[in-house]
Amino acid sequence: MTLNNLVGINLEKISINLDAIKRLVTAAERNIADAKITAVSAENRFDAAYKAIMQIANAALQANGYRTLTSKPGHHQVMIQSLSKTLEIDNDTVLLLEAMRKQRNAADYSGDIVPESAVKDCIIETEKLLKIFNQWLTARFAK
């Protein structure tokens, strides 16, 4: 399945706006920094790292000329799963990021405790994703 197959279902086509993409990347970098502040709870740190994943995935979609239809349920899931198309992220990493999405939902909606190890893992995966995105973006738009 291609991203274009999801237009009208979960995605819409947009014009690529590099300024908007750069703002998302800057916001993701701030959230990664916030996730490393140990004076706050593990849940808030995990949430900040997860938010950075969403911002990077959103930036990747936008850099490909798409964005999720946030009026439809499951837009976080769509953003994560689209990484296999937007940045050619391998399936194991997509599954790991999907597990983090589920853990974030459990923390937000059920009050589940997030262990420190999960925070560290989420930060590591977020930083990897940001590095991949920045390399991809540079290669794609370098002129």
N, C-alpha and C positions, 0 to 999 in steps of 0.2 A: 504494500500500500504506500502511496505517496502522500505528501502533505496536501497536495492539490485535491486528493480524494476526500479530504476532511473539510474542505471549504463548504460553509453553509451548515455543517454538522457541529464541528467543534472549533473550526478556525475561520478566519476571514482574511482575504488578501489585503495588504496595505502597501503604501509606498515606503521604501526604505528611508529612514531618517537617522543618519549617523549621529546627530546631536542627541536624539532620544536614546539611542543605544549606548552612547558614552555616559549619559546620566544614569542609566541602569547599572552599568559597570561600576561607576563611582559609588552608587548606593550599595552595591554588592560588596565592594571593598570596605565600606564603612561597617556593614553588618558583620563581615569577617572579623574586623578589629573589635567590634562590640562583643562578639562571641568569645573572644579571648580574655575578657575582663572577668577575672575570677571572683570579684567581690559580689557578683550577682548569682542567682540560682542557676543550677545546671539546666533547668527547663527553659529559662530565658536565654541562656547562651546557646542552647540547642536550637531554639526558635530563631535566633538571629542568624545562625549558620544556615539553617534550612531556608530562611527568607532569602539569603544570598544565592542559594541554589536556584530558587524560583526566579530571581532577578536575572541570573545568568541564562537560564533556560528561556526566559522571555526575550532577552536580548538576542539570543541565537535565533529564535523564531522570527523576530523582527528583522534581523539582518538577512534572513531568507525571504522576506516579504510577506510574513504572516503574523497574526496574533490570535490568541485564543478568544473565543466568545465567552466572556466572563459571566454572561447571563445564563449560561448553560452549566449544569452541575459537572464536576470532574475536571475543571480547567487546570488544576494543579497536576493531576494525573496526566493529562494530555501534554502539558509542558515537559514533564519528565520523560514521558515515553517518546516525545518528538525528538529528543536528543540523539536518538539513533539515526535520525534523518538529517537533522540540522548540523550536527557536529561529528556524525559517524561514531558516536560513543558505543562501545561494545555492550552486548546484552547483559553481561554480568554486572557492569557498573550501573546500567539502567535499573536492574533489579535491586541493587543495593540502595540507590537513590529512592526507589519506590518504597523500600522498607523504611527508610528514614521519613518519608512522607506519612506512612502509616503510624510510625512512632510519634511523630509530631501531632497527628490527629488524636492519638490516644492521650497524649499529655494535655492537649487543649480541651478535648471534649469529655474526658473521663477522669482527668486529674492524675493520670499515671506519673510515676516518678521517672525521671530520665537519669540514668547513671552517668557518672563522669566519663566513663569509657565511651559512651555513645556520643557525648559532646565532642570528645577528641576525634573520634572517627568521622563525625560529620564535618568538623573543621578541615580535616585532612582531605576529605572528598571534595569539599567546596573549593579549597585552594587548588586542587588538581583540575577541577572543572574550569575554574577561572583561567588557569594557565593555558589549557587546551583552547578555550574560547579566544583568548587574546592572540594566540598564535594563528588560529584559524582566521580571525578578523583581519589581522595584519596581512596574511597571505591573500585573502579575498579582495581586500580593498586597497592594497598597496599599488600605487600608480605613479 
